[in-house]
Amino acid sequence: QVQLVESGGGLVQPGGSLRLSCAISGTIFNLNYMGWYRQGPEDQREAVAVIFDPGHTNYADSVKGRFTISRDNIENTVDLQMNDLKPEDTAVYYCYINLRGALEYWGQGTQVTVSS
């Protein structure tokens, strides 16, 4: 059974940085992609950044140039470095894994609040 546990959220001022980390337990087979999604208070859940196997990345237009997704195969984590944070980045951020065969896993989410 695959489990995802996020960490690193919190309160930060506009222009600040945070690094989210997703610890992955369990064995992953047939990976399509993994990534980070977010959901604001009145928004639908949206993809922020995804990383495909073996390493191609995609980003939402709103975060390009500010966010960087990375995968550590030794530590078995997928991280999201977020720089120049804006109030509109405020959301619950979720780690996500998509496997072939329509299998998917979500973390429990971590709150990111950008406010002065």
N, C-alpha and C positions, 0 to 999 in steps of 0.2 A: 504494500500500500504506500503510495506516494503522499507525503505531507509537506506543506510549504508553510514556513513561519517567517513573517516579515518583521523587520526592526528598523529603527532609525528615524521614524517620524518625529514630529514635534512642532514647536512654534518658532518661527523665524521671521525676521524683519524683511521687508522688500529689499531685493538686491542681495540677500544672503544665500547661503548654500546649505544643502542637506545631502546626505548619502543614505539611501535606502538599501537594505540588504535582505535577500530572501534565502533562507537556509532550506535546502532540499534534502529530505530524507527518503529512503527507499530507492529502488533501482528503476531507472528510466530506460525504456526500450522504445525504439521507433519514434524518436522525437521529431515533430514538425517544427515547432518553435516554442520559445518561452518569452515572457515579457512582463511588462507592467501596464496595468490599466488604472484608471481613476474614476471616481464618481463624486461630483460635487453635490451640495445639499439639494439642488433642484434640477440636477442634470442626469442624463443617462450615462451608464458606464461607457467609457471610451478608451481606446488603445492609446497609450502614451509612447511606448517604445517596445519593439520586439526584436529578438535576435533568433535567426534561423540557424539550423545546423547545416554547414559548419561555421557560420560566423557572420553572415550578411545581416545588416541591421536596417530597420525602418523606424522612422519617428513621425509623430504627429507634427503638422506644420507649426503648431503653436509652441512647440518646445525645441524645434531644430536649432542647433547652435548653442543651446543652453543645457540640455540634458544629454547624458551619455550612458548607454547601457553596456554592461560587460558581464562576462560569464567566467567563473573560475572553476575549471573542471576538477582541480585537486581539492579545493575546499567545498565543492559542490554548492556554489552559491551563484545567484544572479543579482547584480547590483545596479542601482540607478543613481548616478551622480547628478544632482540638480543644482545648477548655478543660476545666478541672477533671477532668483525666484520673484514671482509677481503675485499680487493678491488673487488673481484668477487661477493660480495654481493650487489654491486651497481645495482640498478634496481628501477622501479616503483613497489610499493607493493600495492596489491589490497585485500580488504576484500571481502569475498564471502559466500553466504548462499545457500545451496541446500536443497530443500524441496521435499517430495514425490509428485508425479504427474508431475515430470519434471519441476518444478518451480525453478528458480534460480535468485539470485540478486547479483549485483556487486557494489562495491563502485567506487568512481571516481579515486582512486589511490593517493598514496603519494610517493614522490621521496626520496630515500635513496641513498646517495653518500658517499662512503668510499674512502678517499684519504688523502694523506699527503701533 
